[in-house]
Amino acid sequence: MILKFYEIEGQFPVYTEEIPAAAVQYVASLMEVEPELLAKYSWRSRTIERHRAQIRNRSGTHPATEDDGERLAQ
């Protein structure tokens, strides 16, 4: 879900409620788990940092830096 959110929105969700309920339901049904399990996912752990790094690596992006901001300003 985080991967698809990143692909569509261009950023990671900050909290669970940002992810559309229909998407949560759909993915949960594919994985044959209860959608409520998403609420147990820690949004402030090393795990999410690792997941974000994996997604960035897959997509060829990196966290924004000051240099990125300066290039955009030009």
Backbone as numpy.savetxt, mean C-alpha at the origin, in Angstrom:
# Nx Ny Nz CAx CAy CAz Cx Cy Cz
-3.67 -6.09 -1.67 -4.46 -4.91 -1.67 -3.61 -3.65 -1.67
-2.54 -3.69 -0.90 -1.67 -2.52 -0.84 -1.01 -2.28 -2.19
-0.62 -3.35 -2.87 -0.02 -3.24 -4.20 -0.99 -2.57 -5.17
-2.21 -3.05 -5.23 -3.19 -2.49 -6.17 -3.51 -1.04 -5.81
-3.63 -0.73 -4.54 -3.87 0.65 -4.11 -2.73 1.53 -4.61
-1.50 1.07 -4.43 -0.32 1.83 -4.87 -0.34 2.03 -6.38
-0.69 0.98 -7.12 -0.72 1.08 -8.58 -1.77 2.09 -9.05
-2.91 2.11 -8.38 -4.01 3.00 -8.80 -3.83 4.42 -8.29
-3.49 4.54 -7.00 -3.43 5.86 -6.36 -2.05 6.53 -6.43
-1.02 5.74 -6.67 0.33 6.30 -6.71 0.92 6.58 -5.34
0.28 6.07 -4.33 0.76 6.21 -2.96 0.23 5.04 -2.14
0.79 4.87 -0.96 0.33 3.81 -0.08 -0.81 4.32 0.79
-1.74 3.44 1.15 -2.79 3.88 2.07 -2.19 4.19 3.44
-2.73 5.18 4.09 -2.25 5.56 5.42 -2.94 4.73 6.48
-4.20 4.40 6.23 -4.96 3.62 7.19 -5.92 2.70 6.42
-6.42 1.70 7.10 -7.26 0.66 6.51 -8.48 1.21 5.79
-9.10 2.22 6.38 -10.35 2.75 5.83 -10.20 3.38 4.44
-8.98 3.67 4.04 -8.76 4.22 2.70 -9.01 3.18 1.61
-8.88 1.92 1.95 -9.06 0.85 0.97 -10.56 0.59 0.83
-11.10 0.66 -0.38 -12.54 0.45 -0.56 -13.00 -0.90 -0.01
-14.12 -0.88 0.68 -14.67 -2.10 1.29 -14.88 -3.19 0.25
-15.32 -2.81 -0.95 -15.55 -3.81 -2.00 -14.25 -4.51 -2.37
-13.15 -3.77 -2.39 -11.85 -4.37 -2.70 -11.42 -5.33 -1.60
-11.63 -4.93 -0.36 -11.29 -5.79 0.78 -12.10 -7.08 0.71
-13.41 -6.95 0.45 -14.28 -8.12 0.34 -13.82 -9.04 -0.77
-13.50 -8.46 -1.92 -13.11 -9.24 -3.09 -11.81 -10.02 -2.83
-10.80 -9.34 -2.35 -9.52 -10.00 -2.09 -9.67 -11.05 -1.00
-10.43 -10.74 0.03 -10.66 -11.71 1.10 -11.33 -12.96 0.56
-12.27 -12.78 -0.36 -12.94 -13.95 -0.94 -11.98 -14.78 -1.78
-11.08 -14.12 -2.49 -10.08 -14.86 -3.28 -9.15 -15.66 -2.38
-8.81 -15.08 -1.25 -7.88 -15.73 -0.33 -8.59 -16.66 0.66
-9.92 -16.65 0.59 -10.74 -17.47 1.49 -10.45 -17.18 2.96
-10.43 -15.88 3.27 -10.26 -15.42 4.65 -11.35 -14.39 4.94
-11.51 -14.08 6.20 -12.50 -13.06 6.61 -11.93 -11.67 6.33
-12.72 -10.78 5.75 -12.24 -9.42 5.47 -11.81 -8.67 6.72
-12.34 -9.04 7.87 -11.99 -8.37 9.12 -10.52 -8.55 9.50
-9.86 -9.53 8.89 -8.44 -9.76 9.19 -7.57 -8.56 8.81
-8.02 -7.78 7.85 -7.25 -6.60 7.46 -7.07 -5.64 8.63
-8.05 -5.59 9.51 -7.97 -4.70 10.68 -6.83 -5.09 11.60
-6.38 -6.33 11.53 -5.29 -6.79 12.38 -3.91 -6.49 11.79
-3.88 -6.03 10.55 -2.62 -5.72 9.88 -2.03 -4.46 10.50
-0.80 -4.52 10.92 -0.17 -3.37 11.57 0.34 -2.38 10.52
-0.14 -1.17 10.60 0.26 -0.12 9.66 1.49 0.63 10.13
2.06 0.21 11.28 3.25 0.88 11.82 4.31 -0.13 12.25
4.53 -1.12 11.45 5.48 -2.17 11.84 6.56 -2.33 10.79
7.53 -3.15 11.14 8.57 -3.48 10.16 7.99 -4.26 9.00
6.91 -4.99 9.27 6.29 -5.79 8.21 5.78 -4.91 7.09
5.05 -3.84 7.42 4.54 -2.97 6.35 5.68 -2.25 5.65
6.71 -1.91 6.38 7.87 -1.28 5.73 8.50 -2.23 4.72
8.59 -3.50 5.08 9.12 -4.51 4.16 8.20 -4.68 2.96
6.89 -4.72 3.19 5.94 -4.85 2.09 6.03 -3.65 1.16
6.13 -2.47 1.72 6.27 -1.28 0.88 7.55 -1.32 0.07
8.64 -1.76 0.68 9.91 -1.87 -0.04 9.80 -2.87 -1.18
9.12 -3.97 -0.94 8.93 -4.97 -1.99 8.11 -4.40 -3.15
7.09 -3.65 -2.83 6.24 -3.04 -3.86 7.04 -2.00 -4.64
7.79 -1.16 -3.93 8.61 -0.16 -4.62 9.64 -0.82 -5.52
10.27 -1.88 -5.03 11.26 -2.60 -5.82 10.62 -3.17 -7.08
9.45 -3.76 -6.94 8.74 -4.35 -8.07 8.36 -3.28 -9.10
7.97 -2.10 -8.62 7.51 -1.05 -9.53 8.64 -0.13 -9.99
9.83 -0.32 -9.43 10.96 0.50 -9.84 10.91 1.92 -9.30
10.26 2.12 -8.18 10.18 3.45 -7.58 10.94 3.47 -6.26
10.99 4.64 -5.64 11.64 4.78 -4.34 10.91 5.87 -3.55
11.12 5.90 -2.24 10.49 6.98 -1.47 10.97 8.34 -1.96
10.11 9.31 -1.95 10.47 10.65 -2.40 11.56 11.24 -1.53
12.47 11.95 -2.16 13.57 12.61 -1.46 13.49 14.12 -1.70
14.34 14.87 -1.00 14.39 16.31 -1.24 14.81 16.61 -2.67
15.74 15.82 -3.20 16.17 16.02 -4.59 15.01 15.84 -5.55
14.15 14.87 -5.28 12.96 14.68 -6.13 12.09 15.91 -6.10
11.89 16.47 -4.90 11.08 17.68 -4.78 11.67 18.85 -5.52
12.98 18.99 -5.45 13.65 20.08 -6.15 13.51 19.92 -7.67
13.66 18.68 -8.14 13.51 18.44 -9.59 12.09 18.75 -10.04
11.10 18.41 -9.23 9.73 18.72 -9.58 9.46 20.21 -9.59
10.09 20.92 -8.67 9.90 22.37 -8.59 10.45 23.08 -9.82
11.47 22.49 -10.42 12.06 23.11 -11.61 11.17 22.81 -12.77
